[in-house]
Amino acid sequence: MQNNIIETQDQNIKLLKEYLETFKNKPRAESNLIAILHKVQEIYGYLDRQAIEVVAHTMQIPTSHIWGVATFYHYFKLKKPGKHIISVCLGTACYIKGADEILAKLKEELKIDVGDTTEDGLFSLQEARCLGACSLAPVIMIDDKVYGNLTPQGVVQIIKEYRRKYKQQ
């Protein structure tokens, strides 16, 4: 298992370095920083510290500047996300129909807060302003799958099902 992790890390660094090479002879590396950060997040799923060090060294940009840009834009993830991303819709229709109760139950069941990842790395929890499924309110989305007409007990069952599938793998 440890060898697979190291091989993956090595492959990710290689991909990142190859991408950074495309910027080597271009002036003003900082003007490409957002595109570079998008690539880091695409490769790693978040802004990995080691990857940021590689970017800083290769592009000769201070790490403090890179982190300043990364923390300014909410799109960038600074923590490794869970295997499954749970988005709780807090749009008007969902909120009126109990989304706050759904969110509270998920926090309780997962033992995390919004923006956090479970200890086992299986779930990350986030809020969404609208998932575009108002007729199914309240809704959550896990990865790309929408679950609607939820109750607090219903979300517990959904989480238990994901955990059961994970244990079988």
Disulfide bonds with the S-S distance in Angstrom:
none
